[in-house]
Amino acid sequence: MPGPPPGYELEFEDTFDGDALDATRWLPYYLPQWSSRARTAARYEVGGGSLRLLIEAGQEPWAPDLDGDLKVSSLQTGLFAGPVGSSIGQLRFREDLVVREAQENVRLYTPRYGWFEVRMKAIADPRAMVAFWMIGYEDEPDRSGEICIAEIFGRDVEPGRARVGMGIHPFHDPRLTDEWAQEPLEIDATELHVYAADWTPEHVAFFVDGEHVKTVGQSPGYPMQFMLDVYELPGEGETTYPKVFTVDYVRAWRPPAR
């Protein structure tokens, strides 16, 4: 299948043609409720028809006491968190998390079902990881599942082949089970490829360059938001900067009304 099924309608598109990030589509922070907007602000460049998310020399970890030396530059299309001191917030990756900085809750793009795709390049750097994924808006605690459309570690990128993570993580959603794996693909992941997911009420199917890779027979049933990011993983020894995650476009189609 080369693209969205017949009858799907394009409703979100960013081809990064301008010289600034579209603030009506993206929040340039990574889960700021657990840290702060200042510490989680994305490093990025927009221009020439592409987005370049960066890890730069001297960049600090996003939440060192919670997530070690992990560094990230990330965009997201929604944000939901409770008051300061509460445990209410998206992607509660530790049970002891509390909101540290008050946030304005926003829903820039939070679809339920559709065809979603990104055209992007991975980074062949063992300390880097790039990802395009969806998480529940989490306005209710169990609406917390993840659809991972593409997650690529630099250590898994080789000439002419790569392992690409895709599938579902439940987090705190008891209706889902973990069904995620790294799929071996014969591609040069450092070049542009299209990674896509067809999310329906019954399943989520995953595609690379229009070719079906696998289908997961379960599905979150609530609004979700995009997460688009590059990480630098903790490690020893020399590393190079900047780490550049290049994104050509992000598009989303909604299915016909049922």
N, C-alpha and C positions, 0 to 999 in steps of 0.2 A: 504494500500500500504506500504510494508516494506522498501522501498528505492526508488531511482530514477527510472523513467520510462525506459522501454527498449530503447536502443540506446543512452542513455546519457553516456558521457565519463568523467571519473575523471580527473580534471585538477588542483585542489588545494587540498593539504592534509598536515596537520601538526599534528603529533601525539606526539610531544614534547619529543622525545626519547633521545635527546642529553642533554647537560648540559648548553646550552646557547640558547637564543632566536634567531630564524632565521631572520636575518636582511634583507634578500631578500623577506620576506613575510610580516613583521610587522614593523610598526613605534611605538615605545613605548612612545607615547605622546597623549594628549587629546586636540584636537583643539588648538594647540599652537599659532596660529596666533592671537587669542584674548587675550592671556596672554604671556607666554614665554615657551620655551622648558624646562628651569630649573624648573619652577613652576609646569609644567604639566607632568613631567617625571613619568612614571609608576613605582610603586614598585612591584616587581615580583620575583618568583623563577621558574626555569625550571629544571626538573630532575625526574627520575623514571617514565617517560612516562606521565607526566602531567605538565600543567602550573598552577601556583598558583599566581593569582593577589591579591595584598595585600593592605589593608588600615592599616597603622601602627601608633603606638603611636607617637605623635609629628608631624605627617604629616600635612602640611598646606593646606588650601583650594586652589583650582586650580585658581580661579579668584575672590577674595573676594569682590571687589567693583562691580562686575557684577553679581555674582551668589551666594552671601552670603557665608555661611560657608560650602558649599558643597565640599566634598573631593572625589577624584576619582583616580583610577589607570586604565588606558585604553590602548588598542592597536588598531591601525587602519591600513588599507591596502592601503591608498592613502592620499594625502594632496594637497589641492589647495587653494591658497590665493593670493590676489593682493598685491600691494606695501604698505609699511607702511603709515598709515593715510587714506587708502581707506576703503570702506565698503565691499570690495569683499572678500568673504571667505565662507567656508563651515559652515553649520548649524548656520545661523544668528538668534540666539534665542532672540535677542533684536534688535530693529530698530536703536539704537544709537551705535552699535558696530563699531569699526574701528580696522584695523590691527595694532598691537602694536610691533610685531617683524617680520622681514623679514623671509620668509620660502622658501625652495627649493621645488617646486611643483614636486610630484612624483606619479606614478601610479604603485604600486607593484602588486595589483590585483583589477581590476575594471570590473567585468563582466557585461554583459547585458543578463538576463534570465539564468535559470538553476535551479538545485536542490542544496540547501545549508543546511548543518546541523552541529550541535554542540552537543557534549556529555558533560554535565556539571552538577555541583551540585549548588543548591541555598544555601543561608545562613539564618537560622532561627533566625535572629537578627532584631528587629524592626527598627534599625537605618541603616540597609544595604539594598542595591538593586543590583541585578546582571542583565546583559542584553547582548544579542547577536542580533545585528540589522544591517541594511544596510542603508546608506544615498547616495544620488546622489553625484557624483564627483563634480558637481556644477561648471564646467567650463563655464556654462551659468547660470545666476541667477535663472531661473525657473526650472532647473534640480536639484531640492532640496528635492524631496520626500523621505520618509523613509518607509522601510519595517521592521517592528519590528517582529522578529522571536520568541523571548522570552524575557520577562521582568518580573522579579519576585522580589517583595518587601518582605523583611523578615517578615513584619507584617502580610503578607497574607499566610505565611507558617505555617501549623498546622500538627499534627501527622496524616499521611495518606491522607492529602488533601492540595491543594494549589490553589491559583488563579494565572493564567499565562497570562500576557498581550501579545497580538499578533494582528497584523493588519497593517494598513497604516495611516501615517500622511502626509499631503500635504506640510506643511511648506509654501514655496513660489511658489509652483507649482499649477497654476490655473486649471490644467486639472484633479487634484485629489481632492477628498473630504475625510474628516477625517472618518475613519472606523476602529476603534481600540477598543478593549474591553478586560477585564480580564475574562478569561474563567475558570470556576471551574473544577478542575480535581482531580480524586481520585488517587493521587500519593504522595509518600514521596519525596518531592522536594529536600531534603537534601542529597538524594542518586543520583547516576548518572542516567540521562535520556537523550534521544536523542530528540532534538527539531529541526524541519526541516520546510523548505518552498520550494514549487515548484512554481517558478516565471516564468510565460509565458506572451506572449504579451496580452493575454486576461484577466488573473486573477492571483491571488496569493493564493495558498492553503497551509494550515498550518497543521502540524502533530506533534504528540508526541508519541515516541516509536513506530513509524510506523502506528499509528492510526490517521485517519483523524479527525481533530477538527472542522475546518471551512474553507470556501473559500470566499475571497473578490473579487467581480467582477469588479475590476479595476487594472491597472498595470502601474507603471512608465516605460517609454520607452527609458531609457538612462542608461549609465554605472553607477554602484553604487559600493561602497566599504564597507568592513566589519568594524564594531565597536564592540569591545568586552571589557566589563568593569564591575568594581565593584565601587559602590558609598557608601559613608557614608553620610546620610541625617542629616541636622541640628536637634538638639534636646537638651533637658535638661536631667540632671541626669547622673548616672554612665553608662559607656559603656566599652566593652572589646576589647582588641587588641591582636594579629592582627586579622582583619577580612579577611578570606581566601576564595577566589572564585576559586574553582578547576575546571579545564577544561581538559578533557581527550583527545579530538581531535576536529579539525575543518576540514570539507571536503566540496568540491564543485564539481559538475558535470555540464558540458555544454551540452545543447541539440543538437541533430543532426542539421546540416545545413538545412535551409528551402529552 
